[in-house]
Amino acid sequence: MILEFSEFIRRNYSYIIIATLLVSVVVGFYTAKPGKVLKAYSTLFVVLMIASMGFTITARSLLLALKDVRGFSLGMALNFVLSPILCYAISRLIPNPEVAAGIILIGVIPCAGMAIVWAGLLKGDVPLAVVINTGTMIAAPFLIPILMLYLAGGYVKINALRMFLNLVYTILIPVLAGIGLRELFERRRDVKKYLPVCPAISSLCAVFLMFIAVNTSMPILLRNLALLPSLLISVIIIFPVMFGFAYLITRSMPYGKAVAITYSSGMKNLPIGLGIAIISFGILTALPIAVGFAFQMLTAVGFYRYFGRMEKVFAVTGGG
């Protein structure tokens, strides 16, 4: 029953995201109390979400990073150099400093685990996608505070040391604990058939975090409707820009690697971004991240169709 429920979450995640956004907006018109009640458990949601992600990672996948130095290095650079710069440039469109910091936060968070799923569906280089995902997750607690300090320090007050410690507690330790538990359990039994449960747990935690961000920010947004146009414009363009730059940079690479790097760079781990925003900043900083869920999914679908056509071309011509 649990595995069936996990499969239901996987198949319908995009619909669940959109439904949650709509519900949180509608409820937010009347009251933000549900979001405020759930906010007390936001740290628990983040830790559970990250630990579940960590359980899907093996120690072997970490060692794979040493084999494709070029692909791994390019994926890391796109995630932690180009994406932050692009998001900083887009944040200049936002008049509100807290919302602008949220746009920058999208650029500095690690890549999404769903990038691995998309790479698999498109017959891309899945091991490379796994390596980039794992590398960005491990590096995130060390790089995010530095990047936010330099790029968003002019918008909001940032305590880099405090943020680093929060990220260690909520990301690094849980992900390492998840990896450790995976290694421990695999010595006793085959855990592969239970792995689909982990993304489902992470997804549900992300849904709760998204509801918290949108529901509690609605009263503030209603009092500041002038923010809405710039917020929507920024969130709408941010993911096509990140996907587009990654694709252009990888056009000369073999098809499989181009798919893996494009998705691992264009898709951001928005649930982690929500957790960071809620714990370290404020609700307005979390707002563009929460709204970004739907637009990231739409962009991923658009590039999925494009790469699907490219795959047929490579199959006919015998390309790499």
N, C-alpha and C positions, 0 to 999 in steps of 0.2 A: 504493500500500500504506500509506503514511504517513497519507494523508487518510482511508482506511478505518479505520485504527487510531484516528485522532482522533475519528471519528464514533462508533466503539465506546465510547471513553471518555466522550463526551458523553451517549450514550444510557444508559449503565450507571453513571454516576458515583455515584448514590445507593447502588447495590449495592456498588460498590468501597469507598466510605466505610465502610459497615456491616461489610463483610468485613474491612477493614483494622483496624477497631476490635476486632473479635472475635479476629483473629489476634494482634494486639499484646497483648491481655489474656491470652489462653491462653499465649502464649510467655512473657509477663511473670511468670506463675505459677512458671515454672521458671528463667528467666534473663533478665536485662536486658542481656546482652552485645551482642546485635544492635543495640539502640537506642543503646548507648554507642558502638559502632563508627560508626554512621551519624551520630551527633551531631557528629563531627569535620568533617562536610561540611554542617552545617546552614546556615552562612552562604552557601555556594555554592547550596544549594537555594533560599534566600530571594531572592538576587540574580537567579538564573535565572527564578524564578517571577514576580518583579516586572517584569523586562525583557520577558518574554513578554507580560504584561498591557499594558505600555507600547506594545508594537508594534501592539496593536489600537486604540490611540487616535490620532486625527489632530489636527493643529494647529487644523484647522477646528472640531472639536468643542469645543475650549477657547474659541473665540470665540463659540460658540453660547450660552455662559453669560450673555452680555450681553443676550440677547433676552428671556429669561423670568426677569426679576429676582425676581419673587415666588416662583415655583416653585423656583428654584435656592436662594434665600435660606432658604426653608422647609426644603428638604432638608438644607442645611448645618446649620441650627439644630437639626433633629431628630437629626442624626448627632453633633454636637459639643456640644450643650447638654442636650437632654432625655434622650437615651440614656445619657450618662455619669451624670446625676443618678439615673435609674431604676436603673442597674446598681449605683451606690453604695448605694442604699437596699436592694437585694436582697443586696448583699455583707454586710450586717449580720447575715444569717442564718448566715454561715459562721464557725465558731470559729477556723479556721486562718488566720493573716494572709496567708500566701503564696497560698492558694487564693482568699481574698477579693480580693486584688490582681488575680488572674486574671479574676474576675467583672467587676471595674471595667474591666479592659483590653478586654473584649468590647465595652463601651459606648463606648470612645473611639477604636477603630480605624475606618478608613473603610468605606464600604459595599461590598458584594460585587459583583464583575463579573457574577455570575449574575443579579443583579437586572435587568439589561438583557434577558437571555434571557426571564425570567418576564414582564417588561413586554411584550415582543414577542409572546409566546404569548397573552397576554390582550388584545392589540390596544390596549395602553396607549400613553402618550406616550414612545416610545423615545428620541427626541432629548433629552428632559428627563432620562430615566434615565441616558443617557450623560454628560450635563453634570454631574449630581450625582455620578456615579461618578468622573469625572475631577477635579472640584473637591475631593472629599474625599481623593483620592489625593495631589494636590499639597499640600493643606493639612496632611495627616497629620503629616509630620515636624516641623512647627512647633507644632502644637496638642497632640499626644499627650504630649510631655514635661511641658508645663505642666499638663495635666489630670491626669496620673498623679501629679505632684508634690503637687497640692492635694487630690486625692481618695483616693489610695492611699498618700500619704506617711506616714500614721499606721499603716499595715500593714507596709510594707517600706521599706528604705532606698533612696532614689532619687537618682541622680546625673543631674539633668535635662540638664546640658550633655553628658555622655557619651552619654545616650540620644538626644539630638538629633543628635549626630554619627553615631551608629550608624544612625539613621533616614535621615540624609542619604546615607550610604554604601550602605545596603541598600534604600532605597525611592526617594528623590528622584532620585538620580543614575541608577539603573537605569531608572526609568519615563521620565525625560527622554531617556535613551539610546535606549530603545525607540521613543519618539515620533520622535526624530531619524532613526533607521534607517528607520522607516516612510516618512517624508518623502523620504529619499534614494533608497530602492528604488523608490518610486512614480514617480519621475522617469524611471526606466529601463524598468519593466515593471509590469504589473497584478499586484498582490500579493493581491487579494481572495480568490482561490481557495486561497491558502496560509494565510489567517487562521485557519481552524479548527484548525490545528496549534498555534497559540499557547495557546488555552485548555487544550488537552490537555497541553502541557508544564507549564503552571502547575498544572493539576490533579494531575499525577503528583508534582510537587515538594511540593504540599500533602499528598499521601498519605504521602510519606516523612516529612515533618515531624510529621504526626499519629502515625505509628508510633513515632517517636522519643519524643514526649511521653508517650504511653500506656505503651509498653513500659518505659521507664526509670523511670516513676513507680509502676509496679505494686508493687515491693518496699516502697516508702515507704507506699503506700496499704494494703498488707496488714498493715503494722505499726500503722496508724492507721485501723482499720475504722470507728471512731466518726465519721470525717469523711464517710463515704459517704452517709448519709441527707440531710444538709444540702447536700452537693454536688449530688446528683441533684435535689433539690427546687428548688434555685436555678437549675440549668441548664434544668430542664423549664419553669419559669415565665418565664424571662427573655425568650425570643423571642416567645411570645404577647403578653407585656406590651408589647414594643417595637413589634410589628406593630399591636397593638390601639390604642395611643396615636396612632400615625401615621395609622391609618385614621380614628379619631374626629376628628382635627384636619382631615383632608382631605375629610370627608363632603360639605361644601357645594361642593366643587370639581368641575369636569367629570370624568367617569368616567376618561378617559385620564390626566389629571394625577394623580388620586387613586391609580390603580394604580402609576404610576411613582414617586410620592413614598413610598407605603406600602412598596413592595418595596425602594426605595433607602434607606429608613430602618430597616426591620425586619431586613433581611439584612445581616450584617456580614462583612467580609473576614477570616474566621477563619484562613486560611493566613498572612496577614500577622501576625495576633495571635500565632499559634504561633511565628513567626520572632522577633518582638519578645520574647516570653516566654523563649524558649530562649536568645537571645543576651544579653538585658539583665537577666533575672531568674533563674528556676530552673524545674526540671521541675514542681514543684507548682503554680506559677503558670500553666504551660501546660496543666495537666490539665483544668480546666473548659472551656477553649477546645477541646481535643481531643474531649472528650465532647459538646460543644455541636454538632458537625457534624451528628449524626443528628437532634437535636431541632430545629435550624434548618431542616433539610430537611423534616421532618414539618410544621412550622408553615407553611412556604412552600406545601406541597401543600394544607393546609387552607384557606388564604386563596385559593389558586388556584381551588379548587372554589367558594368563596363568590363571588369576583369573576366567575367563569364564569357563575353564575346572574344576577349583577347586569348583566353585559353583555347577556344576553338581554332583561332588563327594559328597559334603555336602548334596545335595538334596536326593541322593540315600541312604547315610548312616545315614541321620538324624542328621548331625553335626550342631554345633551352628553357 
